[in-house]
Amino acid sequence: MERHSRTHFADDAVRQTNEAFVAGDVPGRLLSHALLEKLRHETEQQRRGFPLKLIQELCTAFPKARDSASSSAEEGALRHRGQATLHS
């Protein structure tokens, strides 16, 4: 049974990720030592780098959002113009 499970289900049982979200207060004793150390390290990195990392992320996100909004507005204007000429 164990061999069958490993062969057929092991790849989908655990997935690697570069992101994690820890909600609320999690007692450190409930985390593995390695995970707790990683969490402490990343928290400290965020504190030291704040707001630089946030600013960098926003600076890359704003042009994308602007381009997306601009494209949507242009499409809407074209649709609106098309409707106006149809009704004329």
C-alpha positions in Angstrom: 0.0 0.0 0.0 2.8 2.4 0.9 4.7 1.7 -2.3 1.5 2.2 -4.4 0.8 5.5 -2.6 4.3 6.8 -3.2 4.2 5.8 -6.8 0.8 7.2 -7.7 0.2 10.1 -5.2 3.6 11.3 -3.8 4.1 14.0 -6.5 0.8 15.7 -5.8 1.0 15.3 -2.0 3.6 18.0 -1.5 4.3 21.0 -3.7 7.3 23.3 -3.6 6.6 27.1 -3.4 8.5 30.3 -3.1 5.7 32.0 -1.1 4.0 31.3 2.1 1.4 33.1 4.2 1.3 32.8 7.9 -1.9 34.2 9.3 -2.1 35.6 12.8 0.0 34.6 15.7 1.5 31.1 15.3 3.3 29.8 18.4 6.9 29.1 17.4 6.8 25.8 19.2 4.3 24.6 16.5 6.7 25.2 13.7 9.8 23.2 12.7 13.1 24.8 13.7 14.1 25.4 10.1 10.7 27.0 9.2 10.8 29.2 12.4 14.3 30.4 11.5 13.4 31.1 8.0 10.3 33.1 9.2 12.5 35.1 11.6 15.0 35.8 8.9 12.5 37.0 6.3 10.6 39.1 8.9 13.9 40.8 9.8 14.8 41.3 6.1 11.4 42.9 5.6 11.8 45.2 8.5 15.3 46.3 7.5 14.4 46.8 3.8 11.1 48.5 4.4 9.9 50.4 2.5 12.4 49.8 -0.3 11.0 46.4 -1.3 7.4 47.7 -1.2 8.4 50.7 -3.3 10.1 48.4 -5.9 7.1 46.1 -6.1 4.7 49.1 -6.5 6.9 50.7 -9.1 6.7 47.6 -11.2 3.0 47.1 -10.6 1.8 50.6 -11.4 2.9 50.7 -15.0 1.2 47.3 -15.6 -2.0 48.5 -13.9 -1.8 51.8 -15.9 -1.3 49.9 -19.2 -4.2 47.6 -18.4 -6.5 50.5 -17.4 -5.5 52.4 -20.5 -6.2 49.5 -22.8 -9.6 48.9 -21.1 -10.4 52.6 -21.4 -9.4 52.7 -25.1 -11.5 49.6 -25.8 -14.4 51.1 -24.0 -14.1 54.4 -26.0 -13.9 52.5 -29.3 -17.0 50.5 -28.3 -18.7 53.7 -27.3 -17.8 55.5 -30.5 -19.0 52.5 -32.5 -22.3 52.5 -30.7 -22.7 56.2 -31.2 -22.2 55.9 -35.0 -24.7 53.0 -35.1 -27.3 55.1 -33.3 -26.7 58.2 -35.5 
